[in-house]
Amino acid sequence: MNFITLKPRVSEKAYGLSEQHNTYVFDVDAKINKFEVAKAVTSQYEVSVTKVHLVNIPGKAQKSYRQRGRKSISGQRSDIRKAYVTLKDGDKLPIFAADEEDTKKPKEKK
């Protein structure tokens, strides 16, 4: 069985989804499907997956600029595929655990 790398997206939107809807966002390879993502999350984090939604985001064209006044250079950002994984009620992933621990501790006054 091939090992699928799941790279969690850490952003404000992903944090809000995890808190409100128990949905986590991962960057995945463009060739894998929903079933493989669900199986990978279940095996790596030992949680129950209820729904997986995949989104393909095309890469944007980067601005072109002149190199030494002669050449115009432009490029393209890479395409991204995101997986929105909804977990069963009661299951949590430790992706944002460090952020929550920092906010719970009282700050010392000097």
Biopython code that builds the backbone (N, CA, C, O; Angstrom):
import numpy as np
from Bio.PDB.StructureBuilder import StructureBuilder

atoms = [
    (1, "MET", "N", (0.839, -1.182, 0.000)),
    (1, "MET", "CA", (0.000, 0.000, 0.000)),
    (1, "MET", "C", (0.879, 1.239, 0.000)),
    (1, "MET", "O", (1.838, 1.325, 0.767)),
    (2, "ASN", "N", (0.559, 2.184, -0.845)),
    (2, "ASN", "CA", (1.329, 3.414, -0.924)),
    (2, "ASN", "C", (0.987, 4.324, 0.242)),
    (2, "ASN", "O", (-0.163, 4.403, 0.674)),
    (3, "PHE", "N", (2.003, 5.006, 0.741)),
    (3, "PHE", "CA", (1.811, 5.939, 1.842)),
    (3, "PHE", "C", (1.445, 7.300, 1.274)),
    (3, "PHE", "O", (2.173, 7.835, 0.437)),
    (4, "ILE", "N", (0.342, 7.861, 1.710)),
    (4, "ILE", "CA", (-0.139, 9.156, 1.236)),
    (4, "ILE", "C", (0.253, 10.223, 2.244)),
    (4, "ILE", "O", (-0.034, 10.098, 3.435)),
    (5, "THR", "N", (0.912, 11.274, 1.763)),
    (5, "THR", "CA", (1.300, 12.353, 2.656)),
    (5, "THR", "C", (0.158, 13.353, 2.758)),
    (5, "THR", "O", (-0.359, 13.835, 1.749)),
    (6, "LEU", "N", (-0.218, 13.651, 3.970)),
    (6, "LEU", "CA", (-1.262, 14.625, 4.256)),
    (6, "LEU", "C", (-0.599, 15.828, 4.910)),
    (6, "LEU", "O", (-0.067, 15.729, 6.015)),
    (7, "LYS", "N", (-0.634, 16.959, 4.226)),
    (7, "LYS", "CA", (-0.042, 18.176, 4.776)),
    (7, "LYS", "C", (-1.183, 19.065, 5.265)),
    (7, "LYS", "O", (-1.937, 19.592, 4.447)),
    (8, "PRO", "N", (-1.329, 19.244, 6.581)),
    (8, "PRO", "CA", (-2.432, 20.072, 7.078)),
    (8, "PRO", "C", (-2.240, 21.537, 6.710)),
    (8, "PRO", "O", (-1.127, 22.059, 6.776)),
    (9, "ARG", "N", (-3.320, 22.195, 6.324)),
    (9, "ARG", "CA", (-3.283, 23.638, 6.053)),
    (9, "ARG", "C", (-3.600, 24.359, 7.352)),
    (9, "ARG", "O", (-4.677, 24.191, 7.926)),
    (10, "VAL", "N", (-2.660, 25.157, 7.802)),
    (10, "VAL", "CA", (-2.830, 25.902, 9.048)),
    (10, "VAL", "C", (-3.126, 27.344, 8.681)),
    (10, "VAL", "O", (-2.229, 28.103, 8.316)),
    (11, "SER", "N", (-4.392, 27.711, 8.783)),
    (11, "SER", "CA", (-4.819, 29.070, 8.464)),
    (11, "SER", "C", (-6.000, 29.419, 9.374)),
    (11, "SER", "O", (-6.514, 28.565, 10.096)),
    (12, "GLU", "N", (-6.415, 30.671, 9.327)),
    (12, "GLU", "CA", (-7.552, 31.088, 10.139)),
    (12, "GLU", "C", (-8.837, 30.394, 9.695)),
    (12, "GLU", "O", (-9.655, 30.004, 10.529)),
    (13, "LYS", "N", (-9.013, 30.242, 8.400)),
    (13, "LYS", "CA", (-10.208, 29.576, 7.890)),
    (13, "LYS", "C", (-10.231, 28.102, 8.309)),
    (13, "LYS", "O", (-11.271, 27.586, 8.719)),
    (14, "ALA", "N", (-9.084, 27.429, 8.206)),
    (14, "ALA", "CA", (-9.011, 26.023, 8.593)),
    (14, "ALA", "C", (-9.246, 25.859, 10.091)),
    (14, "ALA", "O", (-9.882, 24.893, 10.515)),
    (15, "TYR", "N", (-8.741, 26.788, 10.893)),
    (15, "TYR", "CA", (-8.953, 26.734, 12.338)),
    (15, "TYR", "C", (-10.437, 26.918, 12.670)),
    (15, "TYR", "O", (-10.980, 26.213, 13.521)),
    (16, "GLY", "N", (-11.086, 27.863, 11.995)),
    (16, "GLY", "CA", (-12.512, 28.082, 12.217)),
    (16, "GLY", "C", (-13.348, 26.878, 11.829)),
    (16, "GLY", "O", (-14.290, 26.524, 12.538)),
    (17, "LEU", "N", (-13.014, 26.241, 10.707)),
    (17, "LEU", "CA", (-13.741, 25.042, 10.283)),
    (17, "LEU", "C", (-13.561, 23.899, 11.282)),
    (17, "LEU", "O", (-14.497, 23.145, 11.549)),
    (18, "SER", "N", (-12.359, 23.777, 11.827)),
    (18, "SER", "CA", (-12.109, 22.690, 12.771)),
    (18, "SER", "C", (-12.874, 22.913, 14.070)),
    (18, "SER", "O", (-13.333, 21.954, 14.690)),
    (19, "GLU", "N", (-13.016, 24.164, 14.485)),
    (19, "GLU", "CA", (-13.725, 24.458, 15.725)),
    (19, "GLU", "C", (-15.248, 24.370, 15.566)),
    (19, "GLU", "O", (-15.932, 23.835, 16.439)),
    (20, "GLN", "N", (-15.777, 24.892, 14.456)),
    (20, "GLN", "CA", (-17.230, 24.970, 14.290)),
    (20, "GLN", "C", (-17.845, 23.716, 13.681)),
    (20, "GLN", "O", (-18.902, 23.266, 14.122)),
    (21, "HIS", "N", (-17.192, 23.151, 12.670)),
    (21, "HIS", "CA", (-17.815, 22.057, 11.917)),
    (21, "HIS", "C", (-17.060, 20.736, 12.007)),
    (21, "HIS", "O", (-17.435, 19.766, 11.348)),
    (22, "ASN", "N", (-15.989, 20.685, 12.824)),
    (22, "ASN", "CA", (-15.170, 19.480, 12.960)),
    (22, "ASN", "C", (-14.631, 19.022, 11.601)),
    (22, "ASN", "O", (-14.574, 17.827, 11.312)),
    (23, "THR", "N", (-14.234, 20.008, 10.765)),
    (23, "THR", "CA", (-13.704, 19.746, 9.434)),
    (23, "THR", "C", (-12.259, 20.221, 9.376)),
    (23, "THR", "O", (-11.953, 21.343, 9.780)),
    (24, "TYR", "N", (-11.376, 19.373, 8.877)),
    (24, "TYR", "CA", (-9.953, 19.696, 8.785)),
    (24, "TYR", "C", (-9.545, 19.760, 7.326)),
    (24, "TYR", "O", (-10.092, 19.038, 6.492)),
    (25, "VAL", "N", (-8.572, 20.632, 7.008)),
    (25, "VAL", "CA", (-8.162, 20.880, 5.632)),
    (25, "VAL", "C", (-6.736, 20.365, 5.435)),
    (25, "VAL", "O", (-5.850, 20.658, 6.237)),
    (26, "PHE", "N", (-6.519, 19.596, 4.365)),
    (26, "PHE", "CA", (-5.206, 19.041, 4.042)),
    (26, "PHE", "C", (-4.859, 19.351, 2.592)),
    (26, "PHE", "O", (-5.742, 19.416, 1.737)),
    (27, "ASP", "N", (-3.568, 19.542, 2.315)),
    (27, "ASP", "CA", (-3.071, 19.574, 0.941)),
    (27, "ASP", "C", (-2.741, 18.140, 0.558)),
    (27, "ASP", "O", (-2.027, 17.447, 1.284)),
    (28, "VAL", "N", (-3.254, 17.697, -0.574)),
    (28, "VAL", "CA", (-3.030, 16.321, -1.011)),
    (28, "VAL", "C", (-2.527, 16.322, -2.454)),
    (28, "VAL", "O", (-2.568, 17.338, -3.148)),
    (29, "ASP", "N", (-2.054, 15.159, -2.880)),
    (29, "ASP", "CA", (-1.588, 14.983, -4.250)),
    (29, "ASP", "C", (-2.781, 15.008, -5.205)),
    (29, "ASP", "O", (-3.879, 14.583, -4.843)),
    (30, "ALA", "N", (-2.565, 15.502, -6.414)),
    (30, "ALA", "CA", (-3.654, 15.661, -7.374)),
    (30, "ALA", "C", (-4.180, 14.332, -7.913)),
    (30, "ALA", "O", (-5.252, 14.300, -8.517)),
    (31, "LYS", "N", (-3.458, 13.248, -7.711)),
    (31, "LYS", "CA", (-3.847, 11.971, -8.304)),
    (31, "LYS", "C", (-4.694, 11.088, -7.393)),
    (31, "LYS", "O", (-5.227, 10.079, -7.855)),
    (32, "ILE", "N", (-4.835, 11.435, -6.116)),
    (32, "ILE", "CA", (-5.570, 10.555, -5.217)),
    (32, "ILE", "C", (-7.033, 10.978, -5.136)),
    (32, "ILE", "O", (-7.378, 12.119, -5.443)),
    (33, "ASN", "N", (-7.887, 10.044, -4.720)),
    (33, "ASN", "CA", (-9.323, 10.308, -4.668)),
    (33, "ASN", "C", (-9.817, 10.374, -3.224)),
    (33, "ASN", "O", (-9.029, 10.247, -2.287)),
    (34, "LYS", "N", (-11.123, 10.573, -3.049)),
    (34, "LYS", "CA", (-11.724, 10.747, -1.726)),
    (34, "LYS", "C", (-11.528, 9.526, -0.831)),
    (34, "LYS", "O", (-11.263, 9.657, 0.364)),
    (35, "PHE", "N", (-11.659, 8.342, -1.418)),
    (35, "PHE", "CA", (-11.564, 7.124, -0.630)),
    (35, "PHE", "C", (-10.162, 6.931, -0.072)),
    (35, "PHE", "O", (-9.996, 6.499, 1.068)),
    (36, "GLU", "N", (-9.150, 7.255, -0.881)),
    (36, "GLU", "CA", (-7.768, 7.138, -0.421)),
    (36, "GLU", "C", (-7.459, 8.162, 0.663)),
    (36, "GLU", "O", (-6.724, 7.862, 1.603)),
    (37, "VAL", "N", (-8.016, 9.378, 0.544)),
    (37, "VAL", "CA", (-7.815, 10.402, 1.569)),
    (37, "VAL", "C", (-8.453, 9.952, 2.877)),
    (37, "VAL", "O", (-7.837, 10.073, 3.936)),
    (38, "ALA", "N", (-9.669, 9.440, 2.818)),
    (38, "ALA", "CA", (-10.356, 8.980, 4.024)),
    (38, "ALA", "C", (-9.590, 7.839, 4.690)),
    (38, "ALA", "O", (-9.453, 7.805, 5.913)),
    (39, "LYS", "N", (-9.095, 6.910, 3.880)),
    (39, "LYS", "CA", (-8.340, 5.787, 4.428)),
    (39, "LYS", "C", (-7.035, 6.253, 5.071)),
    (39, "LYS", "O", (-6.632, 5.729, 6.110)),
    (40, "ALA", "N", (-6.366, 7.247, 4.452)),
    (40, "ALA", "CA", (-5.106, 7.762, 4.991)),
    (40, "ALA", "C", (-5.329, 8.499, 6.312)),
    (40, "ALA", "O", (-4.552, 8.325, 7.251)),
    (41, "VAL", "N", (-6.376, 9.315, 6.399)),
    (41, "VAL", "CA", (-6.665, 10.040, 7.647)),
    (41, "VAL", "C", (-7.031, 9.062, 8.747)),
    (41, "VAL", "O", (-6.603, 9.226, 9.889)),
    (42, "THR", "N", (-7.813, 8.052, 8.421)),
    (42, "THR", "CA", (-8.217, 7.061, 9.412)),
    (42, "THR", "C", (-7.016, 6.284, 9.936)),
    (42, "THR", "O", (-6.917, 6.039, 11.139)),
    (43, "SER", "N", (-6.111, 5.898, 9.059)),
    (43, "SER", "CA", (-4.966, 5.095, 9.497)),
    (43, "SER", "C", (-3.910, 5.934, 10.216)),
    (43, "SER", "O", (-3.288, 5.447, 11.160)),
    (44, "GLN", "N", (-3.693, 7.177, 9.795)),
    (44, "GLN", "CA", (-2.637, 7.990, 10.399)),
    (44, "GLN", "C", (-3.058, 8.609, 11.726)),
    (44, "GLN", "O", (-2.240, 8.708, 12.640)),
    (45, "TYR", "N", (-4.312, 9.027, 11.852)),
    (45, "TYR", "CA", (-4.763, 9.716, 13.055)),
    (45, "TYR", "C", (-5.719, 8.895, 13.923)),
    (45, "TYR", "O", (-6.075, 9.331, 15.018)),
    (46, "GLU", "N", (-6.143, 7.717, 13.458)),
    (46, "GLU", "CA", (-7.034, 6.820, 14.196)),
    (46, "GLU", "C", (-8.335, 7.516, 14.607)),
    (46, "GLU", "O", (-8.711, 7.519, 15.780)),
    (47, "VAL", "N", (-9.014, 8.108, 13.613)),
    (47, "VAL", "CA", (-10.303, 8.765, 13.812)),
    (47, "VAL", "C", (-11.279, 8.231, 12.773)),
    (47, "VAL", "O", (-10.873, 7.542, 11.837)),
    (48, "SER", "N", (-12.566, 8.545, 12.930)),
    (48, "SER", "CA", (-13.590, 8.119, 11.974)),
    (48, "SER", "C", (-13.941, 9.286, 11.050)),
    (48, "SER", "O", (-14.292, 10.370, 11.518)),
    (49, "VAL", "N", (-13.845, 9.063, 9.756)),
    (49, "VAL", "CA", (-14.136, 10.088, 8.748)),
    (49, "VAL", "C", (-15.564, 9.895, 8.251)),
    (49, "VAL", "O", (-15.955, 8.784, 7.891)),
    (50, "THR", "N", (-16.354, 10.991, 8.231)),
    (50, "THR", "CA", (-17.723, 10.898, 7.728)),
    (50, "THR", "C", (-17.856, 11.436, 6.316)),
    (50, "THR", "O", (-18.678, 10.939, 5.546)),
    (51, "LYS", "N", (-17.050, 12.460, 5.949)),
    (51, "LYS", "CA", (-17.195, 13.053, 4.627)),
    (51, "LYS", "C", (-15.859, 13.632, 4.175)),
    (51, "LYS", "O", (-15.092, 14.148, 4.988)),
    (52, "VAL", "N", (-15.584, 13.543, 2.866)),
    (52, "VAL", "CA", (-14.390, 14.135, 2.262)),
    (52, "VAL", "C", (-14.816, 14.925, 1.040)),
    (52, "VAL", "O", (-15.542, 14.419, 0.185)),
    (53, "HIS", "N", (-14.364, 16.162, 0.962)),
    (53, "HIS", "CA", (-14.666, 17.028, -0.176)),
    (53, "HIS", "C", (-13.338, 17.503, -0.758)),
    (53, "HIS", "O", (-12.516, 18.073, -0.040)),
    (54, "LEU", "N", (-13.118, 17.268, -2.075)),
    (54, "LEU", "CA", (-11.873, 17.659, -2.729)),
    (54, "LEU", "C", (-12.079, 18.896, -3.586)),
    (54, "LEU", "O", (-13.101, 19.033, -4.258)),
    (55, "VAL", "N", (-11.086, 19.812, -3.558)),
    (55, "VAL", "CA", (-11.149, 21.047, -4.324)),
    (55, "VAL", "C", (-9.843, 21.219, -5.078)),
    (55, "VAL", "O", (-8.767, 21.171, -4.483)),
    (56, "ASN", "N", (-9.933, 21.418, -6.392)),
    (56, "ASN", "CA", (-8.761, 21.712, -7.208)),
    (56, "ASN", "C", (-8.643, 23.217, -7.390)),
    (56, "ASN", "O", (-9.595, 23.872, -7.815)),
    (57, "ILE", "N", (-7.472, 23.769, -7.068)),
    (57, "ILE", "CA", (-7.235, 25.200, -7.217)),
    (57, "ILE", "C", (-6.131, 25.389, -8.248)),
    (57, "ILE", "O", (-4.993, 24.983, -8.013)),
    (58, "PRO", "N", (-6.451, 26.005, -9.393)),
    (58, "PRO", "CA", (-5.419, 26.213, -10.404)),
    (58, "PRO", "C", (-4.418, 27.264, -9.965)),
    (58, "PRO", "O", (-4.769, 28.216, -9.268)),
    (59, "GLY", "N", (-3.166, 27.087, -10.376)),
    (59, "GLY", "CA", (-2.116, 28.035, -10.020)),
    (59, "GLY", "C", (-2.279, 29.349, -10.765)),
    (59, "GLY", "O", (-2.671, 29.375, -11.932)),
    (60, "LYS", "N", (-1.972, 30.439, -10.072)),
    (60, "LYS", "CA", (-2.108, 31.758, -10.675)),
    (60, "LYS", "C", (-0.851, 32.113, -11.450)),
    (60, "LYS", "O", (0.243, 31.637, -11.145)),
    (61, "ALA", "N", (-1.024, 32.950, -12.447)),
    (61, "ALA", "CA", (0.124, 33.452, -13.198)),
    (61, "ALA", "C", (0.826, 34.512, -12.360)),
    (61, "ALA", "O", (0.182, 35.408, -11.814)),
    (62, "GLN", "N", (2.147, 34.405, -12.260)),
    (62, "GLN", "CA", (2.907, 35.380, -11.506)),
    (62, "GLN", "C", (3.198, 36.580, -12.375)),
    (62, "GLN", "O", (3.177, 36.492, -13.603)),
    (63, "LYS", "N", (3.467, 37.699, -11.738)),
    (63, "LYS", "CA", (3.761, 38.922, -12.474)),
    (63, "LYS", "C", (5.064, 38.778, -13.239)),
    (63, "LYS", "O", (6.021, 38.164, -12.766)),
    (64, "SER", "N", (5.079, 39.346, -14.408)),
    (64, "SER", "CA", (6.303, 39.321, -15.196)),
    (64, "SER", "C", (7.125, 40.566, -14.881)),
    (64, "SER", "O", (6.578, 41.597, -14.487)),
    (65, "TYR", "N", (8.416, 40.466, -15.055)),
    (65, "TYR", "CA", (9.302, 41.600, -14.814)),
    (65, "TYR", "C", (10.448, 41.538, -15.807)),
    (65, "TYR", "O", (10.672, 40.513, -16.451)),
    (66, "ARG", "N", (11.151, 42.610, -15.922)),
    (66, "ARG", "CA", (12.269, 42.687, -16.869)),
    (66, "ARG", "C", (13.567, 42.340, -16.173)),
    (66, "ARG", "O", (13.840, 42.782, -15.057)),
    (67, "GLN", "N", (14.350, 41.546, -16.854)),
    (67, "GLN", "CA", (15.655, 41.169, -16.340)),
    (67, "GLN", "C", (16.712, 41.924, -17.136)),
    (67, "GLN", "O", (16.918, 41.660, -18.321)),
    (68, "ARG", "N", (17.369, 42.853, -16.484)),
    (68, "ARG", "CA", (18.400, 43.699, -17.103)),
    (68, "ARG", "C", (17.860, 44.492, -18.286)),
    (68, "ARG", "O", (18.600, 44.818, -19.214)),
    (69, "GLY", "N", (16.572, 44.800, -18.246)),
    (69, "GLY", "CA", (15.988, 45.645, -19.270)),
    (69, "GLY", "C", (15.742, 44.990, -20.607)),
    (69, "GLY", "O", (15.298, 45.673, -21.529)),
    (70, "ARG", "N", (16.003, 43.711, -20.767)),
    (70, "ARG", "CA", (15.849, 43.062, -22.074)),
    (70, "ARG", "C", (14.785, 41.976, -22.096)),
    (70, "ARG", "O", (13.976, 41.917, -23.021)),
    (71, "LYS", "N", (14.780, 41.127, -21.095)),
    (71, "LYS", "CA", (13.916, 39.951, -21.119)),
    (71, "LYS", "C", (12.720, 40.128, -20.202)),
    (71, "LYS", "O", (12.841, 40.661, -19.099)),
    (72, "SER", "N", (11.583, 39.683, -20.661)),
    (72, "SER", "CA", (10.390, 39.650, -19.828)),
    (72, "SER", "C", (10.244, 38.225, -19.301)),
    (72, "SER", "O", (10.234, 37.267, -20.074)),
    (73, "ILE", "N", (10.132, 38.095, -17.980)),
    (73, "ILE", "CA", (10.049, 36.778, -17.363)),
    (73, "ILE", "C", (8.705, 36.667, -16.657)),
    (73, "ILE", "O", (8.325, 37.551, -15.890)),
    (74, "SER", "N", (7.994, 35.589, -16.914)),
    (74, "SER", "CA", (6.745, 35.326, -16.215)),
    (74, "SER", "C", (6.727, 33.864, -15.795)),
    (74, "SER", "O", (7.485, 33.045, -16.316)),
    (75, "GLY", "N", (5.863, 33.552, -14.858)),
    (75, "GLY", "CA", (5.812, 32.185, -14.360)),
    (75, "GLY", "C", (4.410, 31.799, -13.956)),
    (75, "GLY", "O", (3.465, 32.570, -14.120)),
    (76, "GLN", "N", (4.286, 30.605, -13.429)),
    (76, "GLN", "CA", (3.007, 30.053, -13.025)),
    (76, "GLN", "C", (3.193, 29.368, -11.684)),
    (76, "GLN", "O", (4.137, 28.598, -11.504)),
    (77, "ARG", "N", (2.294, 29.643, -10.736)),
    (77, "ARG", "CA", (2.321, 28.943, -9.465)),
    (77, "ARG", "C", (1.786, 27.524, -9.652)),
    (77, "ARG", "O", (1.059, 27.248, -10.607)),
    (78, "SER", "N", (2.144, 26.649, -8.756)),
    (78, "SER", "CA", (1.716, 25.258, -8.838)),
    (78, "SER", "C", (0.229, 25.125, -8.524)),
    (78, "SER", "O", (-0.328, 25.906, -7.752)),
    (79, "ASP", "N", (-0.401, 24.129, -9.132)),
    (79, "ASP", "CA", (-1.788, 23.816, -8.826)),
    (79, "ASP", "C", (-1.849, 23.151, -7.443)),
    (79, "ASP", "O", (-0.916, 22.458, -7.038)),
    (80, "ILE", "N", (-2.946, 23.369, -6.734)),
    (80, "ILE", "CA", (-3.107, 22.830, -5.386)),
    (80, "ILE", "C", (-4.411, 22.035, -5.336)),
    (80, "ILE", "O", (-5.406, 22.419, -5.951)),
    (81, "ARG", "N", (-4.396, 20.932, -4.605)),
    (81, "ARG", "CA", (-5.620, 20.171, -4.354)),
    (81, "ARG", "C", (-5.810, 20.090, -2.846)),
    (81, "ARG", "O", (-4.947, 19.594, -2.122)),
    (82, "LYS", "N", (-6.957, 20.586, -2.386)),
    (82, "LYS", "CA", (-7.258, 20.582, -0.962)),
    (82, "LYS", "C", (-8.325, 19.548, -0.667)),
    (82, "LYS", "O", (-9.243, 19.332, -1.458)),
    (83, "ALA", "N", (-8.186, 18.912, 0.487)),
    (83, "ALA", "CA", (-9.177, 17.941, 0.947)),
    (83, "ALA", "C", (-9.784, 18.457, 2.240)),
    (83, "ALA", "O", (-9.079, 18.680, 3.225)),
    (84, "TYR", "N", (-11.105, 18.646, 2.228)),
    (84, "TYR", "CA", (-11.847, 19.017, 3.431)),
    (84, "TYR", "C", (-12.388, 17.722, 4.036)),
    (84, "TYR", "O", (-13.260, 17.078, 3.454)),
    (85, "VAL", "N", (-11.870, 17.344, 5.205)),
    (85, "VAL", "CA", (-12.204, 16.076, 5.832)),
    (85, "VAL", "C", (-13.054, 16.351, 7.074)),
    (85, "VAL", "O", (-12.597, 17.005, 8.011)),
    (86, "THR", "N", (-14.286, 15.850, 7.077)),
    (86, "THR", "CA", (-15.179, 15.998, 8.220)),
    (86, "THR", "C", (-15.116, 14.732, 9.060)),
    (86, "THR", "O", (-15.242, 13.620, 8.547)),
    (87, "LEU", "N", (-14.920, 14.921, 10.364)),
    (87, "LEU", "CA", (-14.798, 13.790, 11.275)),
    (87, "LEU", "C", (-16.098, 13.559, 12.031)),
    (87, "LEU", "O", (-16.966, 14.429, 12.095)),
    (88, "LYS", "N", (-16.209, 12.358, 12.602)),
    (88, "LYS", "CA", (-17.361, 11.999, 13.424)),
    (88, "LYS", "C", (-17.360, 12.866, 14.685)),
    (88, "LYS", "O", (-16.299, 13.246, 15.180)),
    (89, "ASP", "N", (-18.547, 13.177, 15.202)),
    (89, "ASP", "CA", (-18.646, 13.983, 16.422)),
    (89, "ASP", "C", (-17.869, 13.324, 17.557)),
    (89, "ASP", "O", (-17.995, 12.124, 17.799)),
    (90, "GLY", "N", (-17.067, 14.127, 18.246)),
    (90, "GLY", "CA", (-16.261, 13.622, 19.347)),
    (90, "GLY", "C", (-14.816, 13.370, 18.966)),
    (90, "GLY", "O", (-13.954, 13.330, 19.844)),
    (91, "ASP", "N", (-14.523, 13.197, 17.679)),
    (91, "ASP", "CA", (-13.144, 12.991, 17.229)),
    (91, "ASP", "C", (-12.478, 14.331, 16.976)),
    (91, "ASP", "O", (-13.104, 15.252, 16.453)),
    (92, "LYS", "N", (-11.214, 14.440, 17.345)),
    (92, "LYS", "CA", (-10.425, 15.655, 17.132)),
    (92, "LYS", "C", (-9.047, 15.264, 16.624)),
    (92, "LYS", "O", (-8.566, 14.163, 16.892)),
    (93, "LEU", "N", (-8.412, 16.174, 15.886)),
    (93, "LEU", "CA", (-7.031, 15.999, 15.451)),
    (93, "LEU", "C", (-6.150, 16.983, 16.209)),
    (93, "LEU", "O", (-6.592, 18.089, 16.520)),
    (94, "PRO", "N", (-4.909, 16.603, 16.513)),
    (94, "PRO", "CA", (-4.029, 17.476, 17.293)),
    (94, "PRO", "C", (-3.288, 18.520, 16.448)),
    (94, "PRO", "O", (-2.154, 18.872, 16.770)),
    (95, "ILE", "N", (-3.901, 19.012, 15.387)),
    (95, "ILE", "CA", (-3.214, 19.966, 14.504)),
    (95, "ILE", "C", (-3.084, 21.328, 15.169)),
    (95, "ILE", "O", (-2.012, 21.932, 15.132)),
    (96, "PHE", "N", (-4.158, 21.820, 15.777)),
    (96, "PHE", "CA", (-4.158, 23.141, 16.394)),
    (96, "PHE", "C", (-3.991, 23.056, 17.910)),
    (96, "PHE", "O", (-4.289, 24.027, 18.606)),
    (97, "ALA", "N", (-3.529, 21.940, 18.437)),
    (97, "ALA", "CA", (-3.438, 21.744, 19.882)),
    (97, "ALA", "C", (-2.440, 22.702, 20.524)),
    (97, "ALA", "O", (-2.701, 23.197, 21.621)),
    (98, "ALA", "N", (-1.316, 22.977, 19.886)),
    (98, "ALA", "CA", (-0.301, 23.865, 20.461)),
    (98, "ALA", "C", (-0.828, 25.293, 20.563)),
    (98, "ALA", "O", (-0.519, 25.991, 21.529)),
    (99, "ASP", "N", (-1.614, 25.739, 19.588)),
    (99, "ASP", "CA", (-2.176, 27.082, 19.631)),
    (99, "ASP", "C", (-3.184, 27.225, 20.767)),
    (99, "ASP", "O", (-3.222, 28.263, 21.428)),
    (100, "GLU", "N", (-3.992, 26.208, 21.002)),
    (100, "GLU", "CA", (-4.994, 26.265, 22.051)),
    (100, "GLU", "C", (-4.351, 26.267, 23.429)),
    (100, "GLU", "O", (-4.848, 26.936, 24.335)),
    (101, "GLU", "N", (-3.251, 25.530, 23.610)),
    (101, "GLU", "CA", (-2.572, 25.501, 24.896)),
    (101, "GLU", "C", (-1.963, 26.859, 25.223)),
    (101, "GLU", "O", (-1.970, 27.269, 26.384)),
    (102, "ASP", "N", (-1.438, 27.565, 24.228)),
    (102, "ASP", "CA", (-0.849, 28.879, 24.450)),
    (102, "ASP", "C", (-1.894, 29.899, 24.878)),
    (102, "ASP", "O", (-1.608, 30.766, 25.704)),
    (103, "THR", "N", (-3.098, 29.809, 24.329)),
    (103, "THR", "CA", (-4.133, 30.781, 24.667)),
    (103, "THR", "C", (-4.745, 30.514, 26.037)),
    (103, "THR", "O", (-5.272, 31.438, 26.656)),
    (104, "LYS", "N", (-4.690, 29.278, 26.527)),
    (104, "LYS", "CA", (-5.282, 28.949, 27.813)),
    (104, "LYS", "C", (-4.397, 29.372, 28.994)),
    (104, "LYS", "O", (-4.908, 29.618, 30.087)),
    (105, "LYS", "N", (-3.083, 29.458, 28.788)),
    (105, "LYS", "CA", (-2.180, 29.811, 29.864)),
    (105, "LYS", "C", (-2.278, 31.311, 30.166)),
    (105, "LYS", "O", (-2.292, 32.116, 29.236)),
    (106, "PRO", "N", (-2.345, 31.702, 31.436)),
    (106, "PRO", "CA", (-2.361, 33.135, 31.748)),
    (106, "PRO", "C", (-0.980, 33.736, 31.522)),
    (106, "PRO", "O", (0.045, 33.106, 31.779)),
    (107, "LYS", "N", (-0.985, 34.953, 31.043)),
    (107, "LYS", "CA", (0.278, 35.636, 30.778)),
    (107, "LYS", "C", (0.775, 36.307, 32.045)),
    (107, "LYS", "O", (-0.003, 36.860, 32.822)),
    (108, "GLU", "N", (2.088, 36.248, 32.241)),
    (108, "GLU", "CA", (2.703, 36.832, 33.419)),
    (108, "GLU", "C", (2.923, 38.331, 33.209)),
    (108, "GLU", "O", (3.296, 38.775, 32.122)),
    (109, "LYS", "N", (2.685, 39.096, 34.271)),
    (109, "LYS", "CA", (2.937, 40.546, 34.203)),
    (109, "LYS", "C", (4.297, 40.825, 34.789)),
    (109, "LYS", "O", (4.686, 40.242, 35.801)),
    (110, "LYS", "N", (5.012, 41.715, 34.149)),
    (110, "LYS", "CA", (6.352, 42.079, 34.639)),
    (110, "LYS", "C", (6.383, 43.488, 35.148)),
    (110, "LYS", "O", (7.427, 43.960, 35.596)),
]
sb = StructureBuilder()
sb.init_structure("model")
sb.init_model(0)
sb.init_chain("A")
sb.init_seg("    ")
for serial, (resi, resn, name, xyz) in enumerate(atoms, 1):
    if name == "N":
        sb.init_residue(resn, " ", resi, " ")
    sb.init_atom(name, np.array(xyz, "f"), 0.0, 1.0, " ", f" {name:<3s}", serial, name[0])
structure = sb.get_structure()
